[in-house]
Amino acid sequence: MRIPLFQVDAFASRRFAGNPAAVMPLEAWLPDDMLQAIAAENNLSETAFFVRSGNGRYDLRWFTPATEVPLCGHATLASVLALGAWGTLPAGDATTFCTRSGPLQVGLLTSSAGSDGDPAPLAWIELPRLPLTPRQPTEDLLALLHERI
């Protein structure tokens, strides 16, 4: 089986900088243990896997070398850039990644010049807003704060 692999440096305008993530577009989902083994073999902080789900949307999942995670911003941006490099998402277009954390709107902006003079695509993401839940401080936290003051 052959699967395309993109290693993308998110948050960078030049090579070998930023936050690397592996991105692997799939035709269909592989078993979870295989996805986990691939992520362990890639040995990056995250490996993102996505499958086209129809209507211009993609299902997206993220794995560290040890476990699946519910949300990963830099690997999501890396996935957008991989879609652009793959020719699936033209600059100026947007799509939706369906994730276990909910839908994420993403897109590619018109390219700008990178540090090497080559076009550097810019990706964007709308992250979910999670409600804040006020909590009372624990006795341990209060004691620690009193020690520091």
Salt bridges, closest charged atoms under 4 A:
ASP32 OD1 - ARG61 NH2 3.04
GLU46 OE1 - HIS74 NE2 3.70
GLU68 OE2 - ARG61 NE 2.79
GLU68 OE1 - ARG100 NH1 2.86
ASP116 OD2 - ARG15 NH1 3.48
